[in-house]
Amino acid sequence: MNTGIVGKIASRLAGWPHFLLACHLLMLHTLAFGGWQIPAIRLLWVVAIGLFLIWQPFVAGERRVELRQGVVLFGVVLVGVVLFGVVLVSTLLLGPWLLLIWCGALAAAIGGRVLGTERPSERSGYLLAFGYLVGITVLGVVPEISPAVAIDPLLRGVLARFMPLFLPFLLIFPAQAPKRKSGEAFDLFYGVMVFLVLAVFVLGTLAYMLIGGAGYVEALFKTSLAVAGALLVVAWAWNPRGGFSGIGSAISRSMLSLGMPLEHWLMQLSEESERYSDPALFLDAVMPRLQAIPWVVGVSWRAGQRVGQSGEQTLHVHSCQATELVLSVHFHHQPSPAMRWHVEWLLRLASEFYLVKLQTRRLQHMGYVQAIYETGARVTHDVKNLLQSLQALCYAANQPGDPAQVAALLGRQLPQIADRLKATLDKLQSPQIEHLEQVEGSLWWRQFKERNSHLQVDWQGDAKAGQILPGPMFDSVAENLLQNALAKRLRQPVLGVCVVFANGSLTVSDDGQAIEPSLAATLLSEPVNSEDGLGIGLYHAALQADGVGYSLALTENRTGRVAFTLAPRD
Protein backbone atom coordinates (compact mmCIF):
# COMPACT_ATOMS: atom_id res chain seq x y z
CA MET A 1 0.00 0.00 0.00
CA ASN A 2 1.19 3.50 -0.76
CA THR A 3 2.75 5.15 2.30
CA GLY A 4 1.11 8.47 1.38
CA ILE A 5 -2.32 6.88 1.62
CA VAL A 6 -1.43 5.36 4.97
CA GLY A 7 -0.27 8.75 6.23
CA LYS A 8 -3.50 10.41 5.13
CA ILE A 9 -5.56 7.73 6.86
CA ALA A 10 -3.55 8.13 10.05
CA SER A 11 -3.91 11.91 9.93
CA ARG A 12 -7.65 11.61 9.36
CA LEU A 13 -7.99 9.20 12.29
CA ALA A 14 -5.94 11.51 14.51
CA GLY A 15 -8.67 14.11 14.11
CA TRP A 16 -11.14 11.73 15.83
CA PRO A 17 -9.52 11.02 19.21
CA HIS A 18 -12.70 9.68 20.84
CA PHE A 19 -13.27 7.26 17.96
CA LEU A 20 -9.72 5.95 18.34
CA LEU A 21 -10.17 5.69 22.09
CA ALA A 22 -13.48 3.83 21.71
CA CYS A 23 -11.92 1.31 19.31
CA HIS A 24 -8.97 0.83 21.65
CA LEU A 25 -11.26 0.25 24.63
CA LEU A 26 -13.32 -2.24 22.60
CA MET A 27 -10.24 -4.31 21.88
CA LEU A 28 -9.12 -4.13 25.50
CA HIS A 29 -12.60 -5.28 26.50
CA THR A 30 -12.35 -8.27 24.19
CA LEU A 31 -8.93 -9.23 25.54
CA ALA A 32 -9.85 -8.64 29.19
CA PHE A 33 -12.90 -10.91 29.19
CA GLY A 34 -10.99 -14.06 28.23
CA GLY A 35 -9.90 -13.09 24.72
CA TRP A 36 -6.20 -13.11 25.69
CA GLN A 37 -6.38 -16.89 25.99
CA ILE A 38 -7.29 -17.31 22.28
CA PRO A 39 -4.26 -16.84 19.93
CA ALA A 40 -6.33 -15.47 17.04
CA ILE A 41 -8.01 -12.85 19.23
CA ARG A 42 -4.69 -12.04 20.90
CA LEU A 43 -3.59 -10.43 17.63
CA LEU A 44 -6.01 -7.62 18.39
CA TRP A 45 -3.34 -6.43 20.82
CA VAL A 46 -1.20 -5.32 17.88
CA VAL A 47 -4.09 -3.29 16.44
CA ALA A 48 -4.81 -1.82 19.89
CA ILE A 49 -1.18 -0.69 20.18
CA GLY A 50 -1.39 0.95 16.75
CA LEU A 51 -4.57 2.82 17.64
CA PHE A 52 -2.96 4.00 20.85
CA LEU A 53 0.09 5.31 19.00
CA ILE A 54 -2.20 7.41 16.81
CA TRP A 55 -4.26 8.65 19.79
CA GLN A 56 -1.47 9.16 22.36
CA PRO A 57 -1.00 12.76 23.59
CA PHE A 58 2.74 12.61 24.24
CA VAL A 59 4.72 12.71 20.99
CA ALA A 60 3.72 14.23 17.66
CA GLY A 61 3.80 11.51 15.03
CA GLU A 62 3.18 13.68 11.96
CA ARG A 63 6.74 15.06 11.75
CA ARG A 64 8.59 14.41 8.50
CA VAL A 65 12.20 13.28 8.37
CA GLU A 66 14.20 14.30 5.32
CA LEU A 67 16.19 11.61 3.51
CA ARG A 68 19.45 13.52 3.87
CA GLN A 69 19.20 13.22 7.62
CA GLY A 70 20.66 9.77 7.51
CA VAL A 71 21.59 9.43 11.12
CA VAL A 72 18.18 10.54 12.30
CA LEU A 73 16.46 8.28 9.82
CA PHE A 74 18.57 5.33 10.95
CA GLY A 75 17.63 6.08 14.54
CA VAL A 76 13.97 6.28 13.67
CA VAL A 77 14.16 2.96 11.81
CA LEU A 78 16.01 1.36 14.71
CA VAL A 79 13.41 2.62 17.19
CA GLY A 80 10.67 1.33 14.92
CA VAL A 81 12.27 -2.12 14.74
CA VAL A 82 12.67 -2.24 18.52
CA LEU A 83 9.08 -1.11 19.01
CA PHE A 84 7.83 -3.75 16.58
CA GLY A 85 9.81 -6.38 18.45
CA VAL A 86 8.38 -5.23 21.77
CA VAL A 87 4.85 -5.44 20.35
CA LEU A 88 5.45 -8.98 19.07
CA VAL A 89 6.94 -10.11 22.36
CA SER A 90 4.13 -8.50 24.33
CA THR A 91 1.63 -10.24 22.06
CA LEU A 92 3.19 -13.64 22.77
CA LEU A 93 3.41 -12.94 26.49
CA LEU A 94 0.03 -11.23 26.72
CA GLY A 95 -1.71 -11.99 29.99
CA PRO A 96 -3.88 -10.39 32.68
CA TRP A 97 -0.89 -8.83 34.46
CA LEU A 98 0.23 -7.05 31.29
CA LEU A 99 -3.35 -5.94 30.68
CA LEU A 100 -3.58 -4.66 34.25
CA ILE A 101 -0.43 -2.59 33.86
CA TRP A 102 -1.59 -1.31 30.50
CA CYS A 103 -5.02 -0.32 31.88
CA GLY A 104 -3.32 1.61 34.68
CA ALA A 105 -1.07 3.46 32.24
CA LEU A 106 -4.01 4.20 29.94
CA ALA A 107 -6.06 5.46 32.88
CA ALA A 108 -3.20 7.82 33.77
CA ALA A 109 -3.07 9.08 30.17
CA ILE A 110 -6.82 9.69 30.09
CA GLY A 111 -6.71 11.35 33.53
CA GLY A 112 -3.90 13.64 32.42
CA ARG A 113 -5.98 14.66 29.40
CA VAL A 114 -9.34 15.16 31.12
CA LEU A 115 -8.01 17.52 33.78
CA GLY A 116 -6.27 19.67 31.17
CA THR A 117 -9.30 19.90 28.88
CA GLU A 118 -11.36 23.10 28.97
CA ARG A 119 -14.31 22.08 26.78
CA PRO A 120 -17.10 20.51 28.92
CA SER A 121 -18.29 18.12 26.18
CA GLU A 122 -14.79 16.80 25.52
CA ARG A 123 -14.20 16.42 29.24
CA SER A 124 -17.42 14.42 29.61
CA GLY A 125 -16.25 12.07 26.86
CA TYR A 126 -12.95 11.44 28.59
CA LEU A 127 -14.74 10.85 31.92
CA LEU A 128 -16.96 8.25 30.22
CA ALA A 129 -13.90 6.53 28.73
CA PHE A 130 -12.17 6.59 32.12
CA GLY A 131 -15.17 5.02 33.83
CA TYR A 132 -15.38 2.33 31.16
CA LEU A 133 -11.67 1.59 31.58
CA VAL A 134 -12.09 1.22 35.34
CA GLY A 135 -14.95 -1.19 34.68
CA ILE A 136 -12.75 -3.27 32.37
CA THR A 137 -9.99 -3.32 35.00
CA VAL A 138 -12.01 -4.38 38.04
CA LEU A 139 -14.60 -6.55 36.30
CA GLY A 140 -12.57 -8.04 33.48
CA VAL A 141 -8.82 -8.03 34.17
CA VAL A 142 -8.60 -8.47 37.95
CA PRO A 143 -10.85 -11.60 38.04
CA GLU A 144 -8.51 -13.17 35.46
CA ILE A 145 -5.52 -12.78 37.80
CA SER A 146 -6.56 -14.68 40.91
CA PRO A 147 -8.95 -17.59 41.41
CA ALA A 148 -9.96 -15.99 44.71
CA VAL A 149 -11.58 -13.15 42.80
CA ALA A 150 -14.84 -14.74 41.85
CA ILE A 151 -17.70 -13.19 39.94
CA ASP A 152 -20.91 -14.94 39.05
CA PRO A 153 -20.37 -16.38 35.52
CA LEU A 154 -23.82 -15.19 34.47
CA LEU A 155 -23.05 -11.61 35.58
CA ARG A 156 -19.63 -11.75 33.92
CA GLY A 157 -21.20 -12.97 30.67
CA VAL A 158 -23.75 -10.15 30.71
CA LEU A 159 -20.98 -7.60 31.28
CA ALA A 160 -18.87 -9.08 28.49
CA ARG A 161 -21.75 -8.84 26.00
CA PHE A 162 -23.46 -5.58 26.91
CA MET A 163 -20.73 -3.26 28.26
CA PRO A 164 -19.52 -2.34 24.74
CA LEU A 165 -22.95 -0.80 24.12
CA PHE A 166 -21.73 2.21 26.13
CA LEU A 167 -18.82 2.89 23.76
CA PRO A 168 -20.87 4.53 20.96
CA PHE A 169 -21.86 7.21 23.46
CA LEU A 170 -18.23 8.39 23.27
CA LEU A 171 -18.86 9.60 19.75
CA ILE A 172 -21.56 11.95 20.98
CA PHE A 173 -18.95 14.10 22.69
CA PRO A 174 -16.75 15.86 20.11
CA ALA A 175 -13.05 16.14 20.87
CA GLN A 176 -10.09 17.88 19.29
CA ALA A 177 -6.78 16.30 18.48
CA PRO A 178 -4.19 17.03 21.21
CA LYS A 179 -1.78 19.87 20.46
CA ARG A 180 1.31 17.91 21.33
CA LYS A 181 3.76 20.66 20.39
CA SER A 182 2.26 23.14 22.87
CA GLY A 183 2.99 20.98 25.90
CA GLU A 184 -0.62 21.21 27.03
CA ALA A 185 -1.85 17.81 25.83
CA PHE A 186 -0.95 15.89 28.98
CA ASP A 187 -0.52 16.80 32.65
CA LEU A 188 2.05 14.45 34.18
CA PHE A 189 1.23 15.30 37.79
CA TYR A 190 -2.46 14.53 37.47
CA GLY A 191 -1.73 11.47 35.34
CA VAL A 192 0.47 9.98 38.07
CA MET A 193 -2.14 10.85 40.68
CA VAL A 194 -4.87 9.03 38.69
CA PHE A 195 -2.61 5.98 38.31
CA LEU A 196 -1.98 5.87 42.06
CA VAL A 197 -5.67 6.26 42.88
CA LEU A 198 -6.55 3.35 40.56
CA ALA A 199 -3.79 1.24 42.09
CA VAL A 200 -5.08 2.01 45.60
CA PHE A 201 -8.59 1.10 44.46
CA VAL A 202 -7.60 -2.30 43.05
CA LEU A 203 -5.17 -3.23 45.83
CA GLY A 204 -7.60 -1.97 48.46
CA THR A 205 -10.31 -4.22 47.08
CA LEU A 206 -8.01 -7.26 47.19
CA ALA A 207 -6.78 -6.35 50.68
CA TYR A 208 -10.35 -6.00 51.98
CA MET A 209 -11.17 -9.44 50.55
CA LEU A 210 -8.17 -10.95 52.30
CA ILE A 211 -8.59 -9.24 55.65
CA GLY A 212 -12.37 -8.94 55.84
CA GLY A 213 -13.16 -12.28 54.29
CA ALA A 214 -15.76 -10.68 52.02
CA GLY A 215 -16.62 -11.52 48.47
CA TYR A 216 -15.15 -9.65 45.53
CA VAL A 217 -18.31 -7.75 44.64
CA GLU A 218 -18.86 -6.72 48.26
CA ALA A 219 -15.22 -5.66 48.65
CA LEU A 220 -15.41 -3.78 45.38
CA PHE A 221 -18.50 -1.91 46.50
CA LYS A 222 -17.17 -0.97 49.95
CA THR A 223 -13.76 0.01 48.59
CA SER A 224 -15.48 2.22 45.99
CA LEU A 225 -17.34 4.01 48.78
CA ALA A 226 -14.14 4.47 50.79
CA VAL A 227 -12.13 5.79 47.83
CA ALA A 228 -15.01 8.07 46.78
CA GLY A 229 -15.24 9.47 50.31
CA ALA A 230 -11.48 10.05 50.45
CA LEU A 231 -11.51 11.80 47.07
CA LEU A 232 -14.44 13.94 48.20
CA VAL A 233 -12.50 15.05 51.30
CA VAL A 234 -9.38 15.77 49.23
CA ALA A 235 -11.41 17.74 46.68
CA TRP A 236 -12.98 19.77 49.50
CA ALA A 237 -9.61 20.49 51.10
CA TRP A 238 -7.76 21.10 47.82
CA ASN A 239 -8.78 24.75 47.42
CA PRO A 240 -8.34 27.49 50.08
CA ARG A 241 -11.35 28.06 52.32
CA GLY A 242 -12.05 29.39 55.80
CA GLY A 243 -8.52 30.51 56.59
CA PHE A 244 -7.07 27.17 55.36
CA SER A 245 -4.56 27.57 52.54
CA GLY A 246 -5.56 24.31 50.87
CA ILE A 247 -3.70 21.13 49.95
CA GLY A 248 -3.12 22.38 46.41
CA SER A 249 -1.24 25.46 47.55
CA ALA A 250 0.74 23.36 50.05
CA ILE A 251 1.83 20.96 47.30
CA SER A 252 2.70 23.86 45.01
CA ARG A 253 4.70 25.49 47.79
CA SER A 254 6.54 22.25 48.42
CA MET A 255 7.33 21.78 44.73
CA LEU A 256 8.64 25.34 44.52
CA SER A 257 10.83 24.99 47.62
CA LEU A 258 13.77 22.81 46.59
CA GLY A 259 16.17 24.15 49.21
CA MET A 260 14.92 27.74 49.42
CA PRO A 261 11.22 28.69 49.51
CA LEU A 262 10.24 31.37 47.05
CA GLU A 263 8.58 33.50 49.73
CA HIS A 264 11.84 33.48 51.74
CA TRP A 265 13.81 34.51 48.66
CA LEU A 266 11.33 37.30 47.87
CA MET A 267 11.69 38.56 51.44
CA GLN A 268 15.48 38.65 51.08
CA LEU A 269 15.22 40.47 47.74
CA SER A 270 12.88 43.05 49.26
CA GLU A 271 15.17 43.62 52.23
CA GLU A 272 18.25 44.19 50.08
CA SER A 273 16.25 46.32 47.64
CA GLU A 274 15.26 48.68 50.44
CA ARG A 275 18.80 48.72 51.79
CA TYR A 276 20.61 49.46 48.51
CA SER A 277 19.36 51.83 45.84
CA ASP A 278 22.40 51.20 43.62
CA PRO A 279 21.75 48.21 41.28
CA ALA A 280 25.36 46.98 41.46
CA LEU A 281 25.46 47.03 45.26
CA PHE A 282 22.11 45.26 45.30
CA LEU A 283 23.55 42.38 43.24
CA ASP A 284 26.65 42.20 45.44
CA ALA A 285 24.42 41.74 48.48
CA VAL A 286 21.82 39.39 47.00
CA MET A 287 23.78 36.84 44.96
CA PRO A 288 25.92 35.41 47.84
CA ARG A 289 22.67 34.56 49.66
CA LEU A 290 22.00 31.82 47.10
CA GLN A 291 24.85 29.85 48.64
CA ALA A 292 22.50 29.05 51.52
CA ILE A 293 20.94 26.40 49.25
CA PRO A 294 22.59 23.06 50.14
CA TRP A 295 23.39 22.00 46.58
CA VAL A 296 24.82 25.41 45.52
CA VAL A 297 28.61 25.85 45.95
CA GLY A 298 29.11 29.24 44.33
CA VAL A 299 27.61 32.10 42.35
CA SER A 300 28.83 34.61 39.80
CA TRP A 301 27.34 37.60 38.07
CA ARG A 302 28.10 40.14 35.37
CA ALA A 303 26.24 43.43 34.98
CA GLY A 304 27.70 45.37 32.07
CA GLN A 305 31.38 45.88 32.87
CA ARG A 306 30.98 44.94 36.53
CA VAL A 307 31.84 41.32 37.41
CA GLY A 308 31.46 39.56 40.75
CA GLN A 309 31.66 36.06 42.19
CA SER A 310 31.35 34.23 45.49
CA GLY A 311 32.16 30.67 46.56
CA GLU A 312 33.51 27.89 44.36
CA GLN A 313 33.31 28.13 40.58
CA THR A 314 32.63 24.73 38.97
CA LEU A 315 31.86 23.42 35.51
CA HIS A 316 28.29 22.52 36.50
CA VAL A 317 26.59 25.86 36.11
CA HIS A 318 23.16 27.26 35.32
CA SER A 319 22.92 30.81 33.96
CA CYS A 320 20.12 33.30 33.47
CA GLN A 321 20.61 36.22 31.09
CA ALA A 322 18.54 39.39 30.75
CA THR A 323 19.97 42.07 28.41
CA GLU A 324 23.36 43.06 29.88
CA LEU A 325 22.84 41.04 33.10
CA VAL A 326 24.12 37.45 33.47
CA LEU A 327 23.52 35.54 36.72
CA SER A 328 25.07 32.09 37.27
CA VAL A 329 24.79 29.40 39.95
CA HIS A 330 27.42 26.66 40.33
CA PHE A 331 26.79 23.10 41.57
CA HIS A 332 28.92 20.22 42.85
CA HIS A 333 27.28 17.83 40.39
CA GLN A 334 25.18 18.08 37.27
CA PRO A 335 21.83 19.54 38.40
CA SER A 336 18.55 17.81 37.65
CA PRO A 337 15.88 19.50 35.50
CA ALA A 338 13.87 20.26 38.67
CA MET A 339 16.87 22.00 40.22
CA ARG A 340 17.49 24.00 37.06
CA TRP A 341 13.84 25.01 36.92
CA HIS A 342 13.86 26.16 40.53
CA VAL A 343 17.14 28.07 40.18
CA GLU A 344 15.85 29.68 37.00
CA TRP A 345 12.93 31.12 38.95
CA LEU A 346 15.20 32.42 41.72
CA LEU A 347 17.56 34.08 39.25
CA ARG A 348 14.72 35.59 37.21
CA LEU A 349 13.28 37.19 40.33
CA ALA A 350 16.69 38.66 41.20
CA SER A 351 17.18 39.94 37.65
CA GLU A 352 13.73 41.59 37.67
CA PHE A 353 14.59 43.43 40.89
CA TYR A 354 17.90 44.51 39.36
CA LEU A 355 16.31 45.72 36.12
CA VAL A 356 13.67 47.67 38.03
CA LYS A 357 16.35 49.41 40.10
CA LEU A 358 18.38 50.08 36.95
CA GLN A 359 15.32 51.54 35.21
CA THR A 360 14.60 53.68 38.28
CA ARG A 361 18.12 55.09 38.20
CA ARG A 362 17.81 55.85 34.48
CA LEU A 363 14.50 57.60 35.07
CA GLN A 364 16.09 59.66 37.84
CA HIS A 365 18.88 60.64 35.47
CA MET A 366 16.37 61.54 32.78
CA GLY A 367 14.42 63.57 35.33
CA TYR A 368 17.57 65.46 36.25
CA VAL A 369 18.35 66.12 32.60
CA GLN A 370 14.77 67.27 32.08
CA ALA A 371 15.10 69.59 35.06
CA ILE A 372 18.28 71.03 33.54
CA TYR A 373 16.51 71.55 30.22
CA GLU A 374 13.47 73.22 31.76
CA THR A 375 15.59 75.35 34.07
CA GLY A 376 17.77 76.41 31.17
CA ALA A 377 14.71 77.37 29.12
CA ARG A 378 13.33 79.46 31.99
CA VAL A 379 16.70 81.06 32.68
CA THR A 380 17.09 81.92 29.00
CA HIS A 381 13.91 83.95 29.05
CA ASP A 382 14.73 85.51 32.41
CA VAL A 383 18.09 86.64 31.06
CA LYS A 384 16.36 87.90 27.91
CA ASN A 385 13.97 89.97 30.03
CA LEU A 386 16.84 91.32 32.13
CA LEU A 387 18.74 92.26 29.00
CA GLN A 388 15.72 94.13 27.68
CA SER A 389 15.42 95.99 30.98
CA LEU A 390 19.09 96.96 30.80
CA GLN A 391 18.67 98.13 27.22
CA ALA A 392 15.72 100.27 28.28
CA LEU A 393 17.79 101.80 31.08
CA CYS A 394 20.67 102.49 28.73
CA TYR A 395 18.27 104.17 26.32
CA ALA A 396 16.82 106.29 29.12
CA ALA A 397 20.28 107.26 30.35
CA ASN A 398 21.29 108.48 26.88
CA GLN A 399 18.27 110.71 26.54
CA PRO A 400 18.65 114.42 27.34
CA GLY A 401 17.24 115.36 30.69
CA ASP A 402 17.92 115.98 34.33
CA PRO A 403 20.98 113.92 35.43
CA ALA A 404 19.52 113.65 38.93
CA GLN A 405 16.40 111.92 37.62
CA VAL A 406 18.52 109.56 35.54
CA ALA A 407 20.67 108.73 38.56
CA ALA A 408 17.59 108.10 40.67
CA LEU A 409 16.18 105.80 37.98
CA LEU A 410 19.44 103.86 37.78
CA GLY A 411 19.66 103.72 41.57
CA ARG A 412 16.22 102.12 41.78
CA GLN A 413 16.54 99.74 38.85
CA LEU A 414 20.11 98.43 38.93
CA PRO A 415 19.98 96.79 42.41
CA GLN A 416 16.75 94.99 41.49
CA ILE A 417 18.21 93.83 38.20
CA ALA A 418 21.34 92.64 40.02
CA ASP A 419 19.24 90.67 42.55
CA ARG A 420 17.19 89.09 39.77
CA LEU A 421 20.35 88.21 37.84
CA LYS A 422 21.81 86.54 40.94
CA ALA A 423 18.61 84.54 41.43
CA THR A 424 18.73 83.50 37.77
CA LEU A 425 22.31 82.25 38.12
CA ASP A 426 21.31 80.29 41.24
CA LYS A 427 18.60 78.53 39.22
CA LEU A 428 21.11 77.62 36.55
CA GLN A 429 23.59 76.22 39.05
CA SER A 430 20.95 74.17 40.94
CA PRO A 431 18.31 72.93 38.48
CA GLN A 432 15.13 71.95 40.27
CA ILE A 433 11.38 72.24 40.17
CA GLU A 434 10.05 75.73 40.75
CA HIS A 435 10.10 76.58 44.46
CA LEU A 436 7.38 78.38 46.40
CA GLU A 437 9.13 81.46 47.78
CA GLN A 438 6.26 83.57 49.10
CA VAL A 439 6.23 87.39 49.09
CA GLU A 440 3.65 89.96 50.04
CA GLY A 441 1.45 90.92 47.10
CA SER A 442 1.60 94.69 47.67
CA LEU A 443 5.40 94.60 47.92
CA TRP A 444 5.76 92.63 44.70
CA TRP A 445 3.35 94.88 42.82
CA ARG A 446 5.16 98.04 43.94
CA GLN A 447 8.60 96.67 43.00
CA PHE A 448 7.35 95.42 39.64
CA LYS A 449 5.92 98.85 38.75
CA GLU A 450 9.14 100.56 39.89
CA ARG A 451 11.26 98.30 37.70
CA ASN A 452 9.15 99.14 34.69
CA SER A 453 8.14 102.68 35.50
CA HIS A 454 10.04 103.98 32.48
CA LEU A 455 7.78 102.02 30.12
CA GLN A 456 4.63 103.45 28.58
CA VAL A 457 2.23 101.07 30.31
CA ASP A 458 -1.16 101.67 31.93
CA TRP A 459 -0.88 100.34 35.50
CA GLN A 460 -4.14 99.47 37.23
CA GLY A 461 -5.22 97.79 40.44
CA ASP A 462 -3.54 97.05 43.74
CA ALA A 463 -2.97 94.17 46.16
CA LYS A 464 -5.05 93.43 49.21
CA ALA A 465 -3.46 93.77 52.62
CA GLY A 466 -1.77 90.55 53.76
CA GLN A 467 -2.05 88.88 50.37
CA ILE A 468 0.77 86.33 49.73
CA LEU A 469 1.90 85.01 46.35
CA PRO A 470 4.87 83.10 44.83
CA GLY A 471 7.22 85.94 43.97
CA PRO A 472 9.76 84.23 41.63
CA MET A 473 7.00 82.75 39.50
CA PHE A 474 5.12 86.06 39.27
CA ASP A 475 8.37 87.85 38.34
CA SER A 476 9.14 85.43 35.53
CA VAL A 477 5.61 85.23 34.09
CA ALA A 478 4.87 88.98 34.42
CA GLU A 479 8.15 89.95 32.75
CA ASN A 480 7.50 87.48 29.95
CA LEU A 481 3.98 88.77 29.31
CA LEU A 482 5.09 92.41 29.46
CA GLN A 483 8.06 91.92 27.13
CA ASN A 484 5.86 90.03 24.63
CA ALA A 485 3.43 92.96 24.61
CA LEU A 486 6.28 95.48 24.13
CA ALA A 487 7.71 93.32 21.30
CA LYS A 488 4.28 93.42 19.67
CA ARG A 489 4.34 97.23 19.97
CA LEU A 490 7.41 97.34 17.72
CA ARG A 491 5.22 95.90 14.92
CA GLN A 492 2.23 98.04 15.89
CA PRO A 493 3.63 101.42 17.12
CA VAL A 494 0.33 102.79 18.47
CA LEU A 495 -0.30 99.71 20.57
CA GLY A 496 -1.59 100.34 24.09
CA VAL A 497 -0.51 98.00 26.91
CA CYS A 498 -2.38 97.64 30.19
CA VAL A 499 -1.31 95.69 33.30
CA VAL A 500 -3.95 94.97 35.95
CA PHE A 501 -3.30 93.40 39.35
CA ALA A 502 -6.34 92.59 41.47
CA ASN A 503 -7.42 89.78 43.83
CA GLY A 504 -4.16 87.86 43.40
CA SER A 505 -4.52 87.79 39.61
CA LEU A 506 -2.40 89.52 37.01
CA THR A 507 -3.71 90.48 33.57
CA VAL A 508 -1.54 91.87 30.76
CA SER A 509 -3.52 93.08 27.75
CA ASP A 510 -3.10 95.13 24.60
CA ASP A 511 -5.45 96.71 22.06
CA GLY A 512 -3.71 95.31 18.99
CA GLN A 513 -4.57 92.61 16.50
CA ALA A 514 -5.80 89.21 17.62
CA ILE A 515 -3.51 86.18 17.64
CA GLU A 516 -4.08 83.67 14.85
CA PRO A 517 -6.55 80.96 15.99
CA SER A 518 -4.20 78.13 15.05
CA LEU A 519 -1.42 79.75 17.10
CA ALA A 520 -3.69 80.62 20.01
CA ALA A 521 -4.86 76.98 20.32
CA THR A 522 -1.35 75.68 21.09
CA LEU A 523 0.32 78.79 22.47
CA LEU A 524 0.32 77.67 26.12
CA SER A 525 0.37 73.89 25.66
CA GLU A 526 3.47 73.40 23.50
CA PRO A 527 6.40 75.35 22.03
CA VAL A 528 5.46 77.20 18.84
CA ASN A 529 7.25 79.28 16.25
CA SER A 530 6.33 82.94 16.27
CA GLU A 531 8.03 86.01 14.90
CA ASP A 532 6.83 88.33 17.66
CA GLY A 533 8.12 86.29 20.56
CA LEU A 534 4.93 84.45 21.51
CA GLY A 535 6.52 81.00 21.49
CA ILE A 536 8.46 78.87 23.92
CA GLY A 537 8.47 81.60 26.57
CA LEU A 538 4.72 81.44 27.13
CA TYR A 539 4.82 77.64 27.14
CA HIS A 540 7.36 77.59 29.96
CA ALA A 541 5.51 80.37 31.73
CA ALA A 542 2.40 78.18 31.73
CA LEU A 543 4.43 75.26 33.10
CA GLN A 544 5.85 77.46 35.86
CA ALA A 545 2.40 78.64 36.85
CA ASP A 546 0.97 75.12 36.84
CA GLY A 547 3.82 73.88 39.06
CA VAL A 548 2.88 76.25 41.92
CA GLY A 549 -0.89 76.02 41.74
CA TYR A 550 -1.61 78.81 39.25
CA SER A 551 -2.87 78.88 35.69
CA LEU A 552 -1.93 81.08 32.75
CA ALA A 553 -4.63 81.48 30.13
CA LEU A 554 -5.46 83.54 27.05
CA THR A 555 -8.69 84.99 28.43
CA GLU A 556 -9.48 87.26 25.47
CA ASN A 557 -8.35 87.13 21.87
CA ARG A 558 -10.01 89.63 19.54
CA THR A 559 -8.87 92.66 17.62
CA GLY A 560 -8.70 95.51 20.12
CA ARG A 561 -8.40 93.25 23.15
CA VAL A 562 -5.79 90.50 23.64
CA ALA A 563 -5.39 89.54 27.29
CA PHE A 564 -3.36 86.97 29.22
CA THR A 565 -4.35 86.27 32.84
CA LEU A 566 -2.32 84.66 35.62
CA ALA A 567 -4.63 83.53 38.41
CA PRO A 568 -4.80 80.91 41.20
CA ARG A 569 -6.10 77.56 39.99
CA ASP A 570 -9.55 76.64 41.32
Buried (B, 14 or more C-beta within 10 A) or exposed (E): EEEEEEEEEBEEBBEBBBBBBBBBBBBBBBBBBBBBEEEEBBEBBBEBBBBBBBBBBEEEEEEEEEEEEEEEEEEEEEEEEEEEEEBEEBBEEBBBEBBBEBBBBBBBBBBBBBBBBEEEEBBBBBBBBBEBBBBBBBBBBBBBBEEEBEBEEEEBEEBBEEBBEBBEBBEEBEBEBBEBEEEEBBBEEBBEBBBEBBBBBBEBBBEBBEEEEBBBBBBBBBBBEBBEEEEEEEEEBBEEEEEEEBBEEEEEEEEBBBBBEBEEBEEBBEEBBEEBEEBBEBBBBBBBBBBEBEBBBBBBBBBEEEEBBBBEEEEEBBBBEBEEBBBBBBBEEEBEEEBBBBBBBBBEBBBEBBBEBBEEEEEEEEEEEEBEEBBEBBBBBBBBBBEBBBEBBEEBEEEEEEEEEBEEBBEBBEEBBEEBBEBBEEBBEEBEEBEEEEBBBBEBBEBBBEBBEBBEBEBEEBBEEEBEBBBBBBBBBBBBBBBBBBBBBEEEEEBBBBBBBEEBBBBBBBBBBEBEEEBBEEBBEEBBEBEBBBBBBBBBBBBBBBBBEBBBEBBBBEEEBBBBBBBEEE
